[in-house]
Amino acid sequence: MYQHHSALGLASSLKPVQPVTLIRPHAAQRAARFFAEKFPGRSIYAVKANPSPDLLRVLWDSGITHYDVASIAEVRLVAATLPGATLCFMHPVKAEEVIAEAYHEHGVRTFSLDSLEELDKITRATRDAEDLNLCVRLRVSSEHSKLSLAAKFGAEPSEIRELLIATRQASDALGICFHVGSQAMTPAAYSEAMERVRAAIVDAGVTVDIVDVGGGFPSSYPGMEPPPLEAYFAVIHRAFEDLPISYSAELWCEPGRALCAEYSSLIVRVEKRRGEELYINDGAYGALFDAAHIGWRFPVELLREDPSRARDMGFSFYGPTCDDMDKMAGPFMLPADVQAGDYIEIGMLGAYGCAMRTGFNGFGSMGSFEVEDEPMTSLYIELEQPKRSNVVTL
Ligand SMILES: *Cc1c(COP(=O)(O)O)cnc(C)c1O
């Protein structure tokens, strides 16, 4: 891997024709240490946010020992990359063959489920194993989150009692888990979900050993600046302490976005300008899926040796493929004189960005380069020279 000091230095010296992914191991290290030290329980990294083996090693070296995997490919990847890691299979709907391989070949002992069918699959595939940690996933509201996860998974209140009682009998440790949706903008999302957990425990009258509050911890984007993460941790800790559970019960969380959003950004080149529309060389089929499909606004920065003195204005982006859907509405704020040939850094793409690239229509990227400068925004440090006004610090 090549190393450069900064995004600007790399754009000026390399003049890349294809998009380039920038990685900042120091930013992921800072996020991992923050969770490892400050979350009042165990932090389990949700691998789907960014499965890069380089990132997995940084997280491991920074104190993250447990990994939330959702597919057999993720199980194999983490087992091969981090042989000492503990894997938690937190997808509530799995193939029986996959459960069997995870349990018998990779030592996975923690599984989630949201139905009696899935419980049957797990007990069959593991041949009635007696060393299982089984987490029942509750359906909770996503109303405080920018990206809903409320529709697809999670047992309904009417099914919970029976499912908890049956799972208690099949497990060594019984857990309850949920996901409040990604980019939860207020800690109240967690306290409200914990009330559901309380009701489920009281109703079923079971002993619960693990409470897993899932992911959803936010990062900072233009127009989506959340409260400090400590506020989330405090609310979760208080709600956990108030639950009718055993003294030795464990608190878990599954951050994806919050651990890796600051890890990567992207350098793109403007190939054409048409009024307020910029035709850039990456898009919906590259690292900008969320910008195209759910209108996510990422921070942007014009990379010029001589900074522009023009005032900022809003632009939208077209990606490089021949598809009208390859459009990112933004608005992305850039100096009014941006033109073809300019390079732009698009920030905060470490989570659900660089991991989602396809090769559709022959447009790819030049690969990854390590840089030492700071991410455009951060939840973990006060930036000395905030690049843009949307910086949130603790
Ligand atoms: C996606 C996912 C996560 C991570 O969510 P973030 O919003 O990125 O923190 C955690 N747990 C489960 C089960 C998930 O599906």
The ligand as a MOL file (V3000), in Angstrom:
LIG
                    3D

  0  0  0     0  0            999 V3000
M  V30 BEGIN CTAB
M  V30 COUNTS 15 15 0 0 0
M  V30 BEGIN ATOM
M  V30 1 C -26.3090 -3.6040 10.0870 0
M  V30 2 C -26.3390 -4.1910 11.4300 0
M  V30 3 C -25.5630 -3.6330 12.4580 0
M  V30 4 C -24.7540 -2.3750 12.3040 0
M  V30 5 O -25.5750 -1.2470 12.2030 0
M  V30 6 P -24.9700 0.2320 12.2100 0
M  V30 7 O -26.1640 1.0920 12.0300 0
M  V30 8 O -24.0050 0.3180 11.0860 0
M  V30 9 O -24.3010 0.4430 13.5190 0
M  V30 10 C -25.5850 -4.2600 13.7000 0
M  V30 11 N -26.3250 -5.3670 13.9150 0
M  V30 12 C -27.0870 -5.9310 12.9510 0
M  V30 13 C -27.8590 -7.1530 13.2630 0
M  V30 14 C -27.1240 -5.3540 11.6840 0
M  V30 15 O -27.8920 -5.9050 10.7310 0
M  V30 END ATOM
M  V30 BEGIN BOND
M  V30 1 1 1 2
M  V30 2 1 2 3
M  V30 3 2 2 14
M  V30 4 1 3 4
M  V30 5 2 3 10
M  V30 6 1 4 5
M  V30 7 1 5 6
M  V30 8 2 6 7
M  V30 9 1 6 8
M  V30 10 1 6 9
M  V30 11 1 10 11
M  V30 12 2 11 12
M  V30 13 1 12 13
M  V30 14 1 12 14
M  V30 15 1 14 15
M  V30 END BOND
M  V30 END CTAB
M  END
